[in-house]
Amino acid sequence: MAGDVPYVPLSGDESGDDAAVQRHWRKYSPLSSAGDAAERFLATAGLDRGPWLAVGLAAGIALWFVLGAPWQWIAMLAICAVLAGGALPVWGHGDAWVHLRMAIAAMAVAAAVGMALVWARSAIAGTEPVARPM
């Protein structure tokens, strides 16, 4: 244990070239530990990942009710398209976080489909709003 402690020069005992020595920061976990933990969770989930698509679809339907105007629905559909289209090529560095990229893209697509589904349903079967009180 005593051999693992790095040498820290104090005033008066510098050798002159210690300023060029660069050491790694001491840390207990890597910086991307959240992404790695999510990837491990998704990799071990197996077929239990499928029902989450229903949750994404329900989240899209709920978003349609929460958001109030058509411009907000279009903006949310655009955000979902950017997430779905951007998750695969942006993080596509080899085999890193394959399950996480696929989960982000699939949930974004499911939320967009849920939003578009309820929007189309309300446009087809919905009644016209009352213009003024009668």
Salt bridges, closest charged atoms under 4 A:
GLU39 OE2 - HIS99 ND1 2.81
